[in-house]
Amino acid sequence: MNRKKIGYIGIIGLMVIILIPFGQSATTRHLNVGEYVYINLNVQEGDVIRGDYRTYNSPFIVGIGWNYLGHVETPTNFYTEGWFEIEILSDSGTIVIILMNGDYSYMRNGYIEYTITNPKAEAREREELMRTIIIGVVVVAIISVSVITGFIVYSKKKNRRIEELEQKVSEAPKNLYCTNCGAEKIDLTHAYCTTCGSKSVGA
């Protein structure tokens, strides 16, 4: 896979992260009469929670309530489908949203499909994720540049050493002999004369 394709994939991935809201998938539960669904959300002041719901397979009346920082709103009877909003006016904490099968009159059981969203919290999560991605990209870029720079410096030093060694070899005397016994010392890897053991060598 070439760099161009990798770049396109990265751009598409970032667009998906930015454009697709978090937590939008609907959840389905079967509820008998009097049974509850509890949804826990972390919220901050100014958040507005929106819920959409519908019931099917013996539709029943839905009761909605919530508990936030000790303040309890008792379940209110709504319809078999609809929507609601809860505005957080102060403080930060965890809100517990309650969806109940409140159809005591007809004792109907069935399924409830619901989606609970907090757009401001989702925006905060996207921003945090983007910051994490950007920091990760910067860190990877810095490490990559450091590694590449280190490799280039190492390669230059290695090439310089090779050039110096080649120059020394080219400048070394071609015919060496022992100044002690006169024997030729052809092998440059020997530090001493192979005939008499003397270290005195000349051209």
C-alpha positions, 0 to 999 in steps of 0.5 A: 500500500503506497503513501497516497492510499494510506493518506486517503484512509487516514483522512476518511478515518478522521472524517468518520470520527468527526462527523458520526455522533457517538451513542446514536445506535438504538437499544432494544429491551423486552419489558414486562409490566412494572419492569425498568430500564436504567441508563447512567450518563455523566453530565455537566451543567448546560447539557441537554439529554434527549431521549427517543423511544417506541414500543412494539409487540404489544405496545405499552405506556412508558413511564419516564423518570430520573435521579440526579444528585439526589433529586428524583423525578417520579416516572411520568406516564407518556405514550407508546412512543415519543421523545423527551428532554432533560436539561442539566441546570447546575453542577456535574455528576451522574444522572440515572434515567428510568424507562418503565413499562407502566401499562398496569391497566392492560398488563401488556408486555413488549419491547421498547426501543430507545436512544438516549443522547447527550450532544454536548457530551458527545462533542466533548468526547470528539474534541478529546479524541481529536486532541489524543489523535493529534498528540499521537501524530505529533509524538510519532512524527517527532520519534520518526524524525529523530530515528531518521536523523540518527540513522543519517548521522550514523550513516555519515559517520560510518561512511566517513570512517570507511573513507578514512580507512580506505585512504590510509590503506591507499597511502600505506607502503606497498612493499614492507620489510623487516628492518631487523632481518630484512624479511618482507612483511607482506601481510598488513594484518601482522603487527610483528615480523613473521620471521624474527618477531621484530616490530621494526618494519620499513618500506 
